Amino acid sequence: MTIAAGFLCSDGIVLCADTQETVIGYTKNNTEKIRVWQDMGLNIAITGAGNAELIETIGGLIQSDLAGNYFKSGRGYDPRSVRERIQRIVLESFERFVVPYANFPAEDRPFFELLIVVHIRSEIWHYQCLFKVSGTTIREIEWGYDCIGTGLIMAKSLSERFFSPGMELDELVLAVCYIMFQTKKWVDGCGGNTDLIISSPGKHFFGGIASCDIELLERQFEASDSVNSLLLNLLNPNRDDKRIELLISHAKGFRQVATKALYPEGSRLLETLKKLAPSKPTHIPTPSDSQTSTD
């Protein structure tokens, strides 16, 4: 039982998964669900939902095939070749590991879905791809996001509210952490830590954020109730300006406390977010932007 998701924004990809592994009626424990491989400009991250051993096996086959042929080809993979190689491994794996169970009841058949990030930066190619594998099909996610696992309904609902394909990568990282926090909180079978991988060829970055840093973020999400009420009060005609100014003051105070807790001197999270910052300051529209001169 899992929640995993992949998001594609203007300057990168974020892949995430929870760490709770549940054997229904028996146990639950924490385990890493994102397989990562990096060498000589080839970066691969794979996560999945379904049968854990099957996901690990197929993920290993995909990684071995892409890595082995990457070096044989002189690091000359093009995006189409990457997709074709993954498709071949998936078809062979389905025939080998799933088809023999075709006559079993649905709940006893092996099942898997995968999200795969391939990030290549070599002398020949410089690109990244996000793929979703379901059954025998593979689809490249060229815009937006997708989710897999038992938490997908909640995660998709939250993503519609907090995600936009046009957002910057540093903003996306925080949004994804929040989406995962809420999904783990409210969906049975999802939980543990959040594992997160960030890919951005333009920023020369492929790496993750430590789970302990994400835990710090989640503590601030949990403590943000005083800020969450601000919108409702702004729209309430029974709230005077003095009340609104007090709430805004509380929000500023929350920001100061949260910033101090999240970004002390030497903070790894702060350094990562700085690396992902947009090259140009983000413009925030104001009412005057829409006004036109009558001169």
BELNORDA-V775985 format. One record per backbone hydrogen bond with DSSP energy under -1.0 kcal/mol. CO is the residue of the C=O (numbers start at 1). NH is the residue of the N-H. Records with the same first field share a line. If there is no record, write none. Layout:
CO: NH + NH
This chain:
2: 151
3: 18
4: 148
5: 16
6: 146
7: 14
12: 9
13: 199
14: 7
15: 197
16: 5
17: 195
19: 31
21: 29
23: 26
27: 23
29: 21
35: 46
37: 44
39: 42
41: 121
42: 39
43: 119
44: 37
45: 117
46: 35
47: 115
49: 113
51: 55
52: 56
53: 57
54: 58
55: 59
56: 60
57: 61
58: 62
59: 63
60: 64
61: 65
62: 66
63: 67
64: 68
65: 69
66: 70
67: 71
68: 72
69: 73
70: 75
71: 74
78: 82
79: 83
80: 84
81: 85
82: 86
83: 87
84: 88
85: 89
86: 90
87: 91
88: 92
89: 93
90: 94
91: 95
92: 96
93: 97
94: 98 + 99
98: 101
99: 102
101: 104
105: 108
106: 109
111: 51
112: 135
113: 49
114: 133
115: 47
116: 131
117: 45
118: 129
119: 43
120: 127
125: 122
127: 120
129: 118
130: 141
131: 116
132: 139
133: 114
134: 137
137: 134
139: 132
140: 142
144: 8
146: 6
148: 4
149: 152
151: 155
152: 156
153: 157
154: 158
155: 159
156: 160
158: 162
159: 163
164: 167
167: 10
168: 172
169: 173
170: 174
171: 175
172: 176
173: 177
174: 178
175: 179
176: 180
177: 181
178: 182
179: 183
180: 184
181: 185
182: 186
183: 187
187: 190
191: 19 + 20
193: 19
195: 17
196: 209
197: 15
198: 207
199: 13
200: 205
201: 204
205: 200
207: 198
210: 214
211: 215
212: 216
213: 217
214: 218
215: 219
216: 220
217: 221
218: 222
219: 223
221: 224
224: 227 + 228
225: 229
227: 230
229: 233
230: 234
231: 235
236: 239
240: 244
241: 245
242: 246
243: 247
244: 248
245: 249
246: 250
247: 251
248: 252
249: 253
250: 254
251: 255
252: 256
253: 257
254: 258
255: 259
256: 260
257: 261
258: 262
259: 263
264: 267
267: 271
268: 272
269: 273
270: 274
271: 275
272: 276
286: 289
287: 290
288: 291
